[in-house]
Each structure stands twice: as structure tokens, then as C-alpha cells.
Amino acid sequence: MKLTCANISLDEIAPIEKMGIEAIENGDAVFDFTEVTKADSAMLALLLQWIRKSKSKGLVPEIKNMPEGMWSLARLYGVRELLRPYCQKH
């Protein structure tokens, strides 16, 4: 699933959450952040949820081009190592 919002915050998270769940239900566990320049902790939490849901469906999650700011938040919140196995970068 390719995320197409440049900036993702709590205000935009509901429709993005729905898109991600639909993608996972359809067997797509690749989360491409190429077009995302900025995302807050709400997106980070949602990404962790998507990883859990993907794995519960027997899929192997893959995170592509996660924004640097999100990567910094992951380090700040102590979840970087949870994301690292699924990241194409870092």
C-alpha cells in the first residue's frame, strides 16, 4: 500500500487506518512511505498496529522509505528495534 499524504497527523489517521486494514485484508503488507514527508506518533502507532495485523494474517510486513522524522520518533519511543526487521532502510 502506497501512502499518498505528504503530511500525516492524528487528524488524517482514520481514513489511512481504514486503507491499511483493507490492504492487509487483501494480502498487501508492503507499506510504502515514498510520498510521506512528515508523520507524527499517531502514524507510528498505526504502523505498529499494521505490523501486528499483517503477521496475524500470515503476511510478512515490509516498510519502504519511512520518513526520517518517523524513524527518530521510533527511537524516542523505544520501538525502533520492533520496526527494523521490516524496514527496507535503516
GILIN-V930758 format. One record per run of one state. SS is the DSSP state (helix for helix, strand for strand, loop for the rest). FROM is the first residue (numbers start at 1). TO is the last residue. If there is no record, write none. Layout:
SS/FROM/TO ; SS/FROM/TO
//
This chain:
loop/1/1 ; strand/2/2 ; loop/3/6 ; strand/7/8 ; loop/9/9 ; helix/10/25 ; loop/26/29 ; strand/30/32 ; loop/33/37 ; strand/38/39 ; loop/40/40 ; helix/41/56 ; loop/57/61 ; strand/62/64 ; loop/65/67 ; helix/68/76 ; loop/77/79 ; helix/80/84 ; loop/85/86 ; strand/87/87 ; loop/88/90
//
